[in-house]
């Protein structure tokens, strides 16, 4: 990735946001959000080339079993 490229980051393990790379220095990238104009500095492992790659990196919550009955009868 180089200056001027469009990339994607994942915020709070929930949201994928489009950013523009503004500067690279020492493994850190200064990026600007395309929707709000704000910017942050991130490491290279937080940047993704496509939206699909970013969405794949989001961890899904483990599926839990629904337990029926009285909750006071179970041992934890």
PyMOL CGO cylinders between C-alpha atoms (Angstrom):
from pymol import cmd
from pymol.cgo import CYLINDER

trace = [
    CYLINDER, 0.00, 0.00, 0.00, 1.18, 3.46, -0.81, 0.3, 1, 1, 1, 1, 1, 1,
    CYLINDER, 1.18, 3.46, -0.81, 0.13, 7.07, -0.33, 0.3, 1, 1, 1, 1, 1, 1,
    CYLINDER, 0.13, 7.07, -0.33, -3.13, 7.88, -2.11, 0.3, 1, 1, 1, 1, 1, 1,
    CYLINDER, -3.13, 7.88, -2.11, -4.47, 4.31, -2.07, 0.3, 1, 1, 1, 1, 1, 1,
    CYLINDER, -4.47, 4.31, -2.07, -7.90, 3.47, -0.70, 0.3, 1, 1, 1, 1, 1, 1,
    CYLINDER, -7.90, 3.47, -0.70, -7.95, 0.90, 2.10, 0.3, 1, 1, 1, 1, 1, 1,
    CYLINDER, -7.95, 0.90, 2.10, -10.39, -0.40, 4.72, 0.3, 1, 1, 1, 1, 1, 1,
    CYLINDER, -10.39, -0.40, 4.72, -10.11, -0.76, 8.49, 0.3, 1, 1, 1, 1, 1, 1,
    CYLINDER, -10.11, -0.76, 8.49, -12.26, -2.53, 11.06, 0.3, 1, 1, 1, 1, 1, 1,
    CYLINDER, -12.26, -2.53, 11.06, -13.39, -0.47, 14.04, 0.3, 1, 1, 1, 1, 1, 1,
    CYLINDER, -13.39, -0.47, 14.04, -14.40, -2.08, 17.32, 0.3, 1, 1, 1, 1, 1, 1,
    CYLINDER, -14.40, -2.08, 17.32, -14.50, -5.49, 15.61, 0.3, 1, 1, 1, 1, 1, 1,
    CYLINDER, -14.50, -5.49, 15.61, -17.85, -4.42, 14.11, 0.3, 1, 1, 1, 1, 1, 1,
    CYLINDER, -17.85, -4.42, 14.11, -17.65, -1.72, 11.48, 0.3, 1, 1, 1, 1, 1, 1,
    CYLINDER, -17.65, -1.72, 11.48, -15.72, -1.59, 8.22, 0.3, 1, 1, 1, 1, 1, 1,
    CYLINDER, -15.72, -1.59, 8.22, -14.70, 1.94, 7.21, 0.3, 1, 1, 1, 1, 1, 1,
    CYLINDER, -14.70, 1.94, 7.21, -13.10, 3.21, 4.04, 0.3, 1, 1, 1, 1, 1, 1,
    CYLINDER, -13.10, 3.21, 4.04, -9.94, 5.27, 4.46, 0.3, 1, 1, 1, 1, 1, 1,
    CYLINDER, -9.94, 5.27, 4.46, -7.37, 6.98, 2.25, 0.3, 1, 1, 1, 1, 1, 1,
    CYLINDER, -7.37, 6.98, 2.25, -3.69, 6.52, 3.04, 0.3, 1, 1, 1, 1, 1, 1,
    CYLINDER, -3.69, 6.52, 3.04, -2.07, 9.91, 3.56, 0.3, 1, 1, 1, 1, 1, 1,
    CYLINDER, -2.07, 9.91, 3.56, 1.40, 9.09, 4.89, 0.3, 1, 1, 1, 1, 1, 1,
    CYLINDER, 1.40, 9.09, 4.89, 3.61, 6.11, 5.77, 0.3, 1, 1, 1, 1, 1, 1,
    CYLINDER, 3.61, 6.11, 5.77, 6.40, 6.37, 8.30, 0.3, 1, 1, 1, 1, 1, 1,
    CYLINDER, 6.40, 6.37, 8.30, 8.14, 3.58, 10.21, 0.3, 1, 1, 1, 1, 1, 1,
    CYLINDER, 8.14, 3.58, 10.21, 5.43, 0.97, 9.71, 0.3, 1, 1, 1, 1, 1, 1,
    CYLINDER, 5.43, 0.97, 9.71, 2.68, 3.38, 10.78, 0.3, 1, 1, 1, 1, 1, 1,
    CYLINDER, 2.68, 3.38, 10.78, 0.13, 4.75, 8.34, 0.3, 1, 1, 1, 1, 1, 1,
    CYLINDER, 0.13, 4.75, 8.34, -1.70, 8.04, 8.70, 0.3, 1, 1, 1, 1, 1, 1,
    CYLINDER, -1.70, 8.04, 8.70, -5.16, 7.49, 7.22, 0.3, 1, 1, 1, 1, 1, 1,
    CYLINDER, -5.16, 7.49, 7.22, -8.08, 9.80, 6.60, 0.3, 1, 1, 1, 1, 1, 1,
    CYLINDER, -8.08, 9.80, 6.60, -11.69, 8.62, 6.76, 0.3, 1, 1, 1, 1, 1, 1,
    CYLINDER, -11.69, 8.62, 6.76, -13.45, 9.26, 3.47, 0.3, 1, 1, 1, 1, 1, 1,
    CYLINDER, -13.45, 9.26, 3.47, -16.86, 9.79, 5.09, 0.3, 1, 1, 1, 1, 1, 1,
    CYLINDER, -16.86, 9.79, 5.09, -16.02, 12.24, 7.91, 0.3, 1, 1, 1, 1, 1, 1,
    CYLINDER, -16.02, 12.24, 7.91, -12.63, 13.65, 7.00, 0.3, 1, 1, 1, 1, 1, 1,
    CYLINDER, -12.63, 13.65, 7.00, -11.09, 12.70, 10.36, 0.3, 1, 1, 1, 1, 1, 1,
    CYLINDER, -11.09, 12.70, 10.36, -7.87, 10.76, 10.57, 0.3, 1, 1, 1, 1, 1, 1,
    CYLINDER, -7.87, 10.76, 10.57, -5.93, 8.32, 12.73, 0.3, 1, 1, 1, 1, 1, 1,
    CYLINDER, -5.93, 8.32, 12.73, -2.59, 6.56, 12.68, 0.3, 1, 1, 1, 1, 1, 1,
    CYLINDER, -2.59, 6.56, 12.68, -2.63, 2.75, 12.42, 0.3, 1, 1, 1, 1, 1, 1,
    CYLINDER, -2.63, 2.75, 12.42, -0.20, -0.11, 11.93, 0.3, 1, 1, 1, 1, 1, 1,
    CYLINDER, -0.20, -0.11, 11.93, -0.14, -1.98, 8.63, 0.3, 1, 1, 1, 1, 1, 1,
    CYLINDER, -0.14, -1.98, 8.63, -1.89, -5.09, 10.02, 0.3, 1, 1, 1, 1, 1, 1,
    CYLINDER, -1.89, -5.09, 10.02, -5.08, -3.05, 10.56, 0.3, 1, 1, 1, 1, 1, 1,
    CYLINDER, -5.08, -3.05, 10.56, -5.37, -2.10, 6.88, 0.3, 1, 1, 1, 1, 1, 1,
    CYLINDER, -5.37, -2.10, 6.88, -7.15, -4.23, 4.27, 0.3, 1, 1, 1, 1, 1, 1,
    CYLINDER, -7.15, -4.23, 4.27, -7.08, -3.81, 0.50, 0.3, 1, 1, 1, 1, 1, 1,
    CYLINDER, -7.08, -3.81, 0.50, -10.76, -4.71, -0.04, 0.3, 1, 1, 1, 1, 1, 1,
    CYLINDER, -10.76, -4.71, -0.04, -13.96, -4.44, 1.93, 0.3, 1, 1, 1, 1, 1, 1,
    CYLINDER, -13.96, -4.44, 1.93, -14.45, -8.23, 1.66, 0.3, 1, 1, 1, 1, 1, 1,
    CYLINDER, -14.45, -8.23, 1.66, -11.10, -8.93, 3.33, 0.3, 1, 1, 1, 1, 1, 1,
    CYLINDER, -11.10, -8.93, 3.33, -12.00, -6.57, 6.17, 0.3, 1, 1, 1, 1, 1, 1,
    CYLINDER, -12.00, -6.57, 6.17, -15.41, -8.19, 6.66, 0.3, 1, 1, 1, 1, 1, 1,
    CYLINDER, -15.41, -8.19, 6.66, -13.82, -11.66, 6.81, 0.3, 1, 1, 1, 1, 1, 1,
    CYLINDER, -13.82, -11.66, 6.81, -11.55, -10.53, 9.64, 0.3, 1, 1, 1, 1, 1, 1,
    CYLINDER, -11.55, -10.53, 9.64, -14.48, -9.63, 11.92, 0.3, 1, 1, 1, 1, 1, 1,
    CYLINDER, -14.48, -9.63, 11.92, -14.80, -12.25, 14.64, 0.3, 1, 1, 1, 1, 1, 1,
    CYLINDER, -14.80, -12.25, 14.64, -18.25, -13.72, 14.92, 0.3, 1, 1, 1, 1, 1, 1,
    CYLINDER, -18.25, -13.72, 14.92, -19.70, -14.26, 18.39, 0.3, 1, 1, 1, 1, 1, 1,
    CYLINDER, -19.70, -14.26, 18.39, -19.85, -17.93, 19.34, 0.3, 1, 1, 1, 1, 1, 1,
    CYLINDER, -19.85, -17.93, 19.34, -23.30, -19.40, 19.10, 0.3, 1, 1, 1, 1, 1, 1,
    CYLINDER, -23.30, -19.40, 19.10, -24.71, -20.19, 22.52, 0.3, 1, 1, 1, 1, 1, 1,
    CYLINDER, -24.71, -20.19, 22.52, -27.26, -22.84, 23.36, 0.3, 1, 1, 1, 1, 1, 1,
    CYLINDER, -27.26, -22.84, 23.36, -30.55, -21.72, 24.74, 0.3, 1, 1, 1, 1, 1, 1,
    CYLINDER, -30.55, -21.72, 24.74, -31.29, -23.51, 27.98, 0.3, 1, 1, 1, 1, 1, 1,
    CYLINDER, -31.29, -23.51, 27.98, -34.89, -24.04, 28.87, 0.3, 1, 1, 1, 1, 1, 1,
    CYLINDER, -34.89, -24.04, 28.87, -36.29, -24.41, 32.32, 0.3, 1, 1, 1, 1, 1, 1,
    CYLINDER, -36.29, -24.41, 32.32, -35.74, -22.73, 35.62, 0.3, 1, 1, 1, 1, 1, 1,
    CYLINDER, -35.74, -22.73, 35.62, -32.38, -20.89, 35.71, 0.3, 1, 1, 1, 1, 1, 1,
    CYLINDER, -32.38, -20.89, 35.71, -32.05, -21.59, 39.45, 0.3, 1, 1, 1, 1, 1, 1,
    CYLINDER, -32.05, -21.59, 39.45, -31.97, -25.36, 38.87, 0.3, 1, 1, 1, 1, 1, 1,
    CYLINDER, -31.97, -25.36, 38.87, -28.68, -25.27, 36.93, 0.3, 1, 1, 1, 1, 1, 1,
    CYLINDER, -28.68, -25.27, 36.93, -25.20, -25.48, 38.36, 0.3, 1, 1, 1, 1, 1, 1,
    CYLINDER, -25.20, -25.48, 38.36, -22.60, -23.14, 36.98, 0.3, 1, 1, 1, 1, 1, 1,
]
cmd.load_cgo(trace, "trace")
